[in-house]
């Protein structure tokens, strides 16, 4: 499930969704403008948030034998999403994804550290975590 499918639910609950992207503000805005709303993107060229949240890099030796990653890759392809290897820097490709619910005071209330490149919770699950941890009805 993609954000566009549950976006109204986030908005009704007063939950703001943002994405941290490796790159300068200009690079992040350029990247995000291809997918919709560039104001949701937070640039992080030095990966400070990545390191602060304890995210790890992916061991590329597992790339072809990781069944969970393979399943997610097939799911994403079926939904029309593909990795753009020409635009991906190797050091950035190794970065494992993560997701967090951060309250209005900047405190992390929930954190998911991905175990493979496609390991992100579905947006409906993110919505559920956000509502539960922020105590929104």
C-alpha positions in Angstrom: 0.0 0.0 0.0 1.4 3.4 -1.0 1.0 6.8 0.7 -1.4 8.0 -2.0 -3.9 5.2 -0.9 -4.0 6.3 2.7 -3.0 10.0 2.6 -6.4 11.2 3.5 -6.4 9.1 6.7 -3.1 10.7 7.8 -4.5 14.1 7.1 -7.7 13.5 9.0 -5.7 12.3 12.0 -3.4 15.4 11.8 -0.3 13.4 11.1 2.3 14.9 8.8 4.3 12.5 6.6 7.9 13.4 5.6 10.7 11.6 3.9 14.4 12.0 4.7 16.5 11.8 1.5 20.2 11.7 1.1 21.3 14.7 -0.8 21.3 18.5 -0.8 18.1 20.5 -0.6 18.2 21.0 -4.3 18.8 17.2 -5.0 16.1 16.2 -2.6 13.6 18.6 -4.1 14.4 17.5 -7.7 14.0 13.8 -6.7 10.7 14.4 -4.8 9.2 16.5 -7.6 9.2 13.4 -9.8 6.9 11.7 -7.3 4.6 14.5 -6.1 4.9 16.8 -3.2 8.5 18.0 -2.8 7.7 19.8 0.4 7.5 16.4 2.2 11.2 15.8 1.6 13.9 16.6 4.2 17.4 16.7 2.8 20.1 14.9 4.8 23.3 15.0 2.7 25.6 13.8 5.5 23.1 11.0 6.6 23.0 12.5 10.2 19.5 11.2 10.8 20.4 7.8 9.4 23.3 7.5 11.9 21.4 9.0 14.8 18.6 6.4 14.5 21.1 3.6 14.3 20.3 2.4 10.8 22.8 0.1 9.2 24.1 -0.7 5.7 23.0 -3.7 3.7 25.5 -6.5 3.1 25.3 -6.8 -0.7 26.5 -10.4 -0.5 22.9 -11.1 0.6 21.3 -9.3 -2.4 20.6 -12.5 -4.4 19.8 -14.9 -1.6 17.6 -12.7 0.6 14.1 -14.1 0.1 12.3 -11.3 1.9 14.1 -8.7 -0.2 13.2 -10.7 -3.4 9.5 -10.8 -2.4 9.4 -7.0 -1.8 11.2 -6.3 -5.0 8.7 -8.3 -7.0 5.8 -6.6 -5.2 7.3 -3.2 -6.0 7.8 -4.0 -9.6 4.2 -5.2 -9.9 3.2 -1.8 -8.5 5.3 0.0 -11.1 8.3 0.9 -9.0 11.9 0.1 -10.0 15.3 0.9 -8.7 17.1 3.5 -10.9 20.6 2.2 -10.8 22.0 5.0 -13.0 20.9 7.6 -10.3 21.9 5.5 -7.3 25.3 5.9 -5.7 26.7 2.6 -4.4 27.1 4.0 -0.8 23.5 5.2 -0.8 22.2 1.9 -2.3 23.6 0.1 0.8 21.7 2.3 3.2 18.9 0.2 4.7 15.6 2.0 5.0 13.8 3.0 8.2 10.7 4.6 9.5 9.9 6.6 12.6 7.0 8.2 14.4 8.2 11.5 15.9 6.0 13.5 18.1 5.6 17.3 18.1 8.4 17.7 20.6 10.9 15.8 18.3 10.9 12.6 20.4 11.0 9.3 18.6 8.0 7.3 19.7 8.3 4.4 17.3 11.2 3.2 15.1 11.6 0.6 12.4 15.0 -0.4 11.2 14.9 -2.2 7.9 16.7 -5.5 7.5 16.9 -5.4 3.6 16.6 -2.6 1.0 12.8 -3.1 0.6 12.0 -3.5 4.3 9.6 -0.7 5.1 6.3 -1.0 6.8 3.2 -0.5 4.5 1.7 2.9 4.9 -1.4 1.4 6.6 0.9 -0.1 9.2 2.7 3.3 9.6 -0.7 5.0 10.1 -1.6 2.5 12.8 1.7 2.9 14.6 1.4 6.7 14.4 -2.1 6.8 15.8 -1.3 4.3 18.6 2.0 5.9 19.7 0.7 9.5 19.4 -2.6 8.5 21.1 -4.8 9.7 18.3 -8.4 8.4 18.1 
